[in-house]
Amino acid sequence: MLKVYGYLFSTLVLCLGISAWLINSHLGDTAIASDAELALARGMLQAPNPQASHLISAITLTDIHFDPHIDEQLRSGAVVPMLDQDNQLLFYYLDGSRQRILVLGPLPRAQREQQQALISLLFYTSVAVAVLLVCWPLFRDLTRLRQASNKISVGNFAAQARLGRLSAIKRIGDAFDEMAEELQNQSDYQRQLINAVSHDFFTPISRAKFALEMAAHQPSGAVDCNSVLQDITELEMLVEEFLTYAELNQCKPVIRPVVHDARELLEQGCDKFRIYSDLNIHIDCHCDVIEVDRRSFLRILTNLMSNAVRFAHTQIHISLRAHPHGIELSVADDGPGFNEQLSGRLLQAFVKNHQVAQREQTGVGLGLSIVSKLCLWHDADLQLEQSRVLNGACVRIVF
């Protein structure tokens, strides 16, 4: 807005400067009467019988008072032009008797009024042109903003105003472009979520539905409870993962560290994964109590366990121990480990570790992205490495 003020202020100064120059050069320095008018008036007033003309009248010298400068001109025998109250031209002359003032006029001044009207017209025209030159770029930029807004209103979030660096509303345009870019990112996130939901949500639902249909057609009507429970648990984890990801993209969670029993907290995070009976989940807890935000800590542990369960061959090792800078949580498995080509991108959303998973559920690539954001807000250090003991993947977090 400072640029807008500067432009308008400069325009005002420019217009006033032009008007002052016009007035000083064409009005202030212009004689009241032209040379031709003075010559005509001098000839009429200095004639042998000047009062014969109906345009000339006489006034006694004692009945009128002039400024000393005008009085000096009259006594020197000069014809002095002056304007009356109605802006009409009069010529004054002291006759030979030195007792009377001869007055010629009033004379019409149409040409002079036309000149003044022309000067006024030029002045206001210059003001209008100056305002137009300043307001046109502003109008053009506002039009761009309006057109971009119309595009965004119909769902085209890629619309950009892209105002020039000299624009008076450059900051407003930049803020608008940032808003449009953020809307585009949110739209991309939603599209990615929908694409992921379309397959990953329906997969466990379809498996559970198939198991129930098979049970309905069997004479005994027996249901493989373990299989259905696996599908429901997987669906539950997917829902939690998506909801957490959507929540973290909207706002920063409130962190409330509270003292908890360390082993009890680890056991609670691993309970839902006990249904995978072919995996040995080992907890190595060297802390009695820890002070963490319960919800965030369990979400981190659940996401790490979810990844470990998908890729582990036979066992998962969870370790919690003291660290010089706080506490260290590590989750390792004996799976194939991290893909070296993707190791730098695995913390991004929807990037999957393209290794062969040991379970049918492959995930959607949100687990480590959520863990990364939670670690950032907890001021925790996150490292992806290979496990020295199990030779698989290992995620190490120092709170």
C-alpha positions as CSV (number, residue, x, y, z in Angstrom):
1,M,0.0,0.0,0.0
2,L,3.0,2.3,0.4
3,K,3.5,2.2,-3.4
4,V,-0.1,3.1,-4.0
5,Y,0.3,6.1,-1.6
6,G,3.5,7.1,-3.3
7,Y,2.0,6.9,-6.8
8,L,-1.0,9.0,-5.8
9,F,1.1,11.5,-4.0
10,S,3.5,11.8,-6.9
11,T,0.5,12.4,-9.3
12,L,-0.8,15.1,-7.0
13,V,2.5,16.9,-6.9
14,L,2.9,16.6,-10.7
15,C,-0.5,18.0,-11.4
16,L,-0.1,20.9,-9.0
17,G,3.3,21.6,-10.5
18,I,2.0,21.7,-14.0
19,S,-0.9,23.9,-13.0
20,A,1.4,26.3,-11.2
21,W,3.7,26.5,-14.2
22,L,0.7,27.2,-16.6
23,I,-0.7,29.9,-14.3
24,N,2.7,31.6,-13.8
25,S,3.7,31.4,-17.5
26,H,0.3,32.3,-19.1
27,L,-1.6,34.3,-16.6
28,G,0.7,35.8,-14.0
29,D,3.1,37.3,-16.6
30,T,0.5,38.2,-19.2
31,A,-0.3,41.9,-19.5
32,I,-3.8,43.0,-18.8
33,A,-4.1,44.5,-22.3
34,S,-2.2,43.7,-25.5
35,D,-0.1,46.1,-27.4
36,A,-2.8,46.6,-30.0
37,E,-5.4,47.3,-27.4
38,L,-3.1,49.9,-25.7
39,A,-2.5,51.6,-29.1
40,L,-6.2,51.8,-29.9
41,A,-7.0,53.1,-26.4
42,R,-4.2,55.7,-26.6
43,G,-5.4,56.9,-29.9
44,M,-9.0,57.3,-28.7
45,L,-8.1,58.9,-25.3
46,Q,-5.5,61.4,-26.7
47,A,-7.8,62.5,-29.6
48,P,-8.8,66.3,-29.7
49,N,-12.3,65.5,-28.6
50,P,-12.2,62.2,-26.8
51,Q,-15.5,62.5,-25.1
52,A,-17.3,62.4,-28.4
53,S,-17.1,58.6,-28.2
54,H,-19.9,57.0,-26.1
55,L,-17.2,54.6,-24.7
56,I,-15.3,57.4,-23.0
57,S,-16.4,59.1,-19.8
58,A,-14.7,61.6,-17.4
59,I,-14.1,61.5,-13.7
60,T,-12.8,64.3,-11.6
61,L,-9.4,63.5,-10.2
62,T,-10.4,64.3,-6.7
63,D,-13.3,61.7,-6.9
64,I,-11.1,58.7,-7.4
65,H,-8.0,57.3,-5.6
66,F,-5.3,55.2,-7.2
67,D,-2.3,53.4,-5.8
68,P,0.9,55.5,-5.8
69,H,2.3,53.4,-8.6
70,I,-0.8,53.8,-10.8
71,D,-1.0,57.5,-9.9
72,E,2.6,58.0,-11.0
73,Q,1.9,56.3,-14.3
74,L,-1.1,58.5,-14.9
75,R,0.7,61.8,-14.1
76,S,3.5,60.7,-16.6
77,G,0.9,60.7,-19.4
78,A,0.6,56.9,-19.8
79,V,-2.6,55.1,-20.6
80,V,-3.2,52.6,-17.7
81,P,-5.3,49.5,-18.3
82,M,-7.2,48.0,-15.3
83,L,-9.9,45.5,-14.5
84,D,-13.0,46.4,-12.6
85,Q,-15.0,44.2,-10.1
86,D,-16.7,42.5,-13.0
87,N,-13.4,41.6,-14.6
88,Q,-14.0,44.0,-17.4
89,L,-11.2,46.0,-19.1
90,L,-11.0,49.7,-18.5
91,F,-8.3,52.3,-19.7
92,Y,-7.5,55.3,-17.6
93,Y,-5.8,58.5,-18.9
94,L,-5.1,61.9,-17.2
95,D,-6.1,64.6,-19.7
96,G,-4.2,67.8,-20.4
97,S,-6.0,69.8,-17.7
98,R,-4.6,67.5,-15.0
99,Q,-8.0,67.6,-13.3
100,R,-9.9,64.9,-15.0
101,I,-9.5,61.2,-15.6
102,L,-10.7,59.9,-18.9
103,V,-12.1,56.3,-18.7
104,L,-12.4,54.2,-21.8
105,G,-14.6,51.1,-21.4
106,P,-15.7,48.7,-20.3
107,L,-14.4,46.7,-23.3
108,P,-15.3,43.1,-24.0
109,R,-12.6,40.5,-23.2
110,A,-14.0,37.4,-25.0
111,Q,-10.6,36.4,-26.4
112,R,-8.9,36.6,-23.0
113,E,-11.7,34.6,-21.4
114,Q,-11.3,32.0,-24.2
115,Q,-7.6,31.8,-23.4
116,Q,-8.3,31.3,-19.7
117,A,-10.9,28.6,-20.5
118,L,-8.3,26.9,-22.8
119,I,-5.7,27.0,-20.0
120,S,-8.3,25.6,-17.5
121,L,-9.2,22.9,-20.0
122,L,-5.5,22.0,-20.5
123,F,-5.0,21.9,-16.8
124,Y,-7.9,19.5,-16.0
125,T,-7.0,17.4,-19.1
126,S,-3.4,17.0,-17.8
127,V,-4.8,16.0,-14.4
128,A,-7.1,13.4,-16.0
129,V,-4.2,12.0,-18.1
130,A,-1.8,11.9,-15.1
131,V,-4.5,10.1,-13.0
132,L,-5.2,7.7,-15.9
133,L,-1.5,6.9,-16.3
134,V,-1.2,6.0,-12.6
135,C,-4.6,4.2,-12.2
136,W,-4.3,2.1,-15.4
137,P,-1.6,-0.2,-14.1
138,L,-3.6,-0.5,-10.8
139,F,-6.8,-1.3,-12.7
140,R,-4.9,-3.8,-14.9
141,D,-3.4,-5.6,-11.9
142,L,-6.8,-5.7,-10.1
143,T,-8.3,-7.2,-13.2
144,R,-5.7,-9.9,-13.1
145,L,-6.5,-10.6,-9.5
146,R,-10.2,-10.8,-10.3
147,Q,-9.7,-13.2,-13.3
148,A,-7.5,-15.4,-11.1
149,S,-10.1,-15.3,-8.4
150,N,-12.8,-16.4,-10.9
151,K,-10.6,-19.3,-11.9
152,I,-10.0,-20.4,-8.3
153,S,-13.8,-20.2,-7.6
154,V,-14.4,-22.9,-10.3
155,G,-11.7,-25.2,-8.9
156,N,-8.7,-24.1,-11.0
157,F,-6.2,-23.7,-8.1
158,A,-3.3,-23.4,-10.4
159,A,-4.4,-19.8,-11.3
160,Q,-1.8,-17.2,-10.6
161,A,-2.0,-13.4,-10.8
162,R,1.8,-13.0,-11.3
163,L,2.1,-9.2,-10.9
164,G,5.2,-7.4,-12.0
165,R,7.8,-6.3,-9.4
166,L,6.9,-2.6,-10.0
167,S,3.2,-3.2,-9.4
168,A,1.6,-1.0,-6.7
169,I,-0.1,-4.1,-5.3
170,K,2.8,-6.5,-5.7
171,R,2.5,-7.7,-2.1
172,I,-1.2,-8.3,-2.4
173,G,-0.5,-10.3,-5.6
174,D,2.2,-12.3,-4.0
175,A,0.0,-13.1,-1.0
176,F,-2.8,-14.2,-3.5
177,D,-0.4,-16.4,-5.4
178,E,0.8,-18.0,-2.2
179,M,-2.8,-18.6,-1.2
180,A,-3.5,-20.2,-4.6
181,E,-0.4,-22.4,-4.3
182,E,-1.5,-23.5,-0.9
183,L,-4.9,-24.4,-2.2
184,Q,-3.3,-26.3,-5.0
185,N,-1.2,-28.3,-2.5
186,Q,-4.3,-29.0,-0.4
187,S,-6.1,-30.1,-3.5
188,D,-3.2,-32.4,-4.4
189,Y,-3.2,-33.9,-0.9
190,Q,-6.9,-34.6,-1.1
191,R,-6.6,-36.1,-4.5
192,Q,-3.8,-38.4,-3.3
193,L,-5.8,-39.3,-0.3
194,I,-8.8,-40.2,-2.4
195,N,-6.7,-42.3,-4.8
196,A,-5.1,-44.1,-1.9
197,V,-8.5,-44.7,-0.1
198,S,-10.1,-46.1,-3.3
199,H,-7.9,-49.2,-3.1
200,D,-6.4,-49.6,0.3
201,F,-9.6,-49.1,2.3
202,F,-11.6,-51.5,0.1
203,T,-9.0,-54.3,0.2
204,P,-9.5,-55.3,3.9
205,I,-13.2,-54.7,3.6
206,S,-13.4,-57.0,0.6
207,R,-11.3,-59.7,2.3
208,A,-13.5,-59.6,5.4
209,K,-16.7,-59.6,3.3
210,F,-15.4,-62.6,1.3
211,A,-14.6,-64.5,4.5
212,L,-18.1,-63.9,5.9
213,E,-19.7,-65.0,2.6
214,M,-17.7,-68.2,2.6
215,A,-18.8,-68.9,6.1
216,A,-22.4,-68.3,5.2
217,H,-22.2,-71.0,2.5
218,Q,-20.5,-73.6,4.7
219,P,-22.7,-76.0,6.5
220,S,-21.0,-75.3,9.9
221,G,-21.2,-71.6,9.3
222,A,-17.8,-71.2,11.0
223,V,-15.9,-67.9,10.5
224,D,-12.2,-67.6,10.4
225,C,-12.2,-65.0,13.3
226,N,-8.4,-64.5,13.1
227,S,-8.6,-63.5,9.4
228,V,-11.5,-61.2,9.9
229,L,-9.8,-59.6,12.9
230,Q,-6.7,-59.0,10.9
231,D,-8.7,-57.2,8.2
232,I,-10.5,-55.1,10.8
233,T,-7.3,-54.2,12.5
234,E,-5.7,-53.3,9.2
235,L,-8.7,-51.1,8.3
236,E,-8.6,-49.5,11.7
237,M,-4.9,-48.6,11.3
238,L,-5.5,-47.2,7.8
239,V,-8.3,-45.0,9.1
240,E,-6.2,-43.8,12.0
241,E,-3.3,-43.1,9.6
242,F,-5.4,-41.1,7.2
243,L,-7.1,-39.1,9.9
244,T,-3.8,-38.3,11.6
245,Y,-2.3,-37.3,8.3
246,A,-5.2,-35.0,7.5
247,E,-5.1,-33.5,11.0
248,L,-1.4,-32.8,10.8
249,N,-1.8,-31.1,7.5
250,Q,-4.3,-28.7,9.0
251,C,-2.7,-27.7,12.3
252,K,0.0,-28.5,14.8
253,P,-1.1,-30.8,17.5
254,V,-1.0,-29.8,21.2
255,I,1.9,-31.4,22.9
256,R,1.2,-32.2,26.6
257,P,4.1,-34.3,28.1
258,V,2.9,-36.4,31.1
259,V,4.8,-39.1,33.1
260,H,3.8,-42.6,32.0
261,D,4.9,-46.2,32.8
262,A,7.3,-47.0,30.0
263,R,6.6,-50.7,29.5
264,E,2.9,-50.3,29.9
265,L,2.9,-47.7,27.1
266,L,5.0,-49.9,24.8
267,E,2.8,-52.9,25.5
268,Q,-0.3,-50.8,24.6
269,G,1.2,-49.8,21.3
270,C,2.0,-53.4,20.4
271,D,-1.3,-55.0,21.5
272,K,-3.1,-54.6,18.2
273,F,-0.2,-56.3,16.4
274,R,-0.3,-59.4,18.5
275,I,-2.8,-61.0,16.1
276,Y,0.1,-61.6,13.7
277,S,1.0,-64.8,15.5
278,D,3.9,-65.6,13.1
279,L,5.9,-62.6,14.3
280,N,7.9,-62.5,17.5
281,I,7.6,-59.0,18.9
282,H,10.3,-58.4,21.5
283,I,10.2,-55.4,23.8
284,D,13.5,-54.3,25.5
285,C,12.6,-51.6,28.0
286,H,15.3,-50.0,30.1
287,C,13.3,-47.1,31.5
288,D,10.8,-47.3,34.3
289,V,8.9,-44.1,33.4
290,I,9.0,-41.6,30.5
291,E,7.5,-38.1,30.1
292,V,5.9,-37.9,26.7
293,D,2.7,-36.8,25.0
294,R,0.8,-40.1,25.1
295,R,-1.3,-39.7,21.9
296,S,1.7,-38.6,19.8
297,F,4.0,-41.3,21.2
298,L,1.5,-44.1,20.6
299,R,0.9,-42.7,17.0
300,I,4.7,-42.8,16.4
301,L,5.0,-46.3,17.8
302,T,2.0,-47.6,15.9
303,N,3.2,-46.3,12.5
304,L,6.7,-47.8,13.1
305,M,5.2,-51.1,14.1
306,S,2.8,-51.0,11.1
307,N,5.8,-50.7,8.7
308,A,7.8,-53.4,10.6
309,V,4.9,-55.9,10.5
310,R,4.6,-55.5,6.8
311,F,8.2,-56.3,6.0
312,A,9.4,-58.4,8.9
313,H,10.2,-62.1,8.3
314,T,9.9,-63.5,11.8
315,Q,10.7,-60.9,14.5
316,I,10.5,-57.3,15.5
317,H,12.6,-55.7,18.2
318,I,11.5,-52.6,20.1
319,S,14.0,-50.9,22.4
320,L,13.6,-48.0,24.8
321,R,16.6,-46.8,26.7
322,A,18.1,-43.7,28.2
323,H,20.1,-41.4,26.0
324,P,22.5,-38.5,26.8
325,H,20.0,-36.1,25.3
326,G,16.8,-37.8,26.5
327,I,15.4,-41.2,25.6
328,E,15.9,-43.3,22.6
329,L,13.2,-45.4,20.9
330,S,14.2,-47.9,18.1
331,V,12.1,-50.3,16.1
332,A,13.9,-52.9,14.1
333,D,12.9,-55.9,12.0
334,D,14.6,-58.7,10.1
335,G,13.1,-57.8,6.8
336,P,14.8,-56.7,3.6
337,G,15.6,-53.2,5.0
338,F,15.3,-49.8,3.3
339,N,15.6,-49.2,-0.4
340,E,18.8,-47.2,-0.7
341,Q,17.5,-45.3,-3.8
342,L,14.4,-44.2,-1.9
343,S,16.0,-43.6,1.5
344,G,16.1,-39.8,1.1
345,R,12.4,-39.7,0.1
346,L,10.8,-42.2,2.4
347,L,9.9,-39.4,4.9
348,Q,7.7,-37.8,2.2
349,A,4.0,-38.6,1.9
350,F,2.8,-41.4,-0.4
351,V,6.4,-42.7,-1.1
352,K,6.6,-46.4,-0.5
353,N,9.6,-48.7,0.1
354,H,9.6,-50.8,-3.0
355,Q,10.7,-54.0,-1.4
356,V,8.7,-57.1,-1.2
357,A,6.4,-56.9,1.8
358,Q,6.0,-60.1,3.9
359,R,2.2,-59.4,4.4
360,E,-0.6,-58.7,1.9
361,Q,-1.2,-55.2,3.2
362,T,1.4,-52.9,1.6
363,G,0.3,-49.5,3.1
364,V,0.0,-46.2,1.3
365,G,3.2,-44.5,2.3
366,L,2.0,-42.2,5.0
367,G,3.5,-43.9,8.1
368,L,7.0,-42.4,8.0
369,S,5.7,-39.0,6.8
370,I,3.5,-38.8,9.9
371,V,6.4,-39.9,12.2
372,S,8.6,-37.3,10.6
373,K,6.2,-34.5,11.3
374,L,5.5,-35.6,14.9
375,C,9.3,-35.9,15.5
376,L,9.7,-32.3,14.1
377,W,7.1,-30.9,16.5
378,H,8.6,-32.9,19.4
379,D,12.1,-31.6,18.6
380,A,13.2,-35.3,18.2
381,D,16.0,-36.7,16.0
382,L,14.8,-39.3,13.5
383,Q,17.2,-41.7,11.7
384,L,16.6,-44.4,9.2
385,E,19.3,-47.1,9.1
386,Q,20.0,-50.8,8.9
387,S,19.7,-53.0,12.0
388,R,23.0,-54.4,13.1
389,V,21.4,-57.2,15.0
390,L,18.5,-58.2,12.8
391,N,20.0,-57.0,9.4
392,G,16.7,-55.4,8.5
393,A,15.3,-51.9,8.7
394,C,15.8,-49.9,11.9
395,V,14.1,-46.6,12.8
396,R,15.8,-44.7,15.6
397,I,14.2,-41.7,17.4
398,V,15.9,-39.6,20.2
399,F,13.4,-37.6,22.2
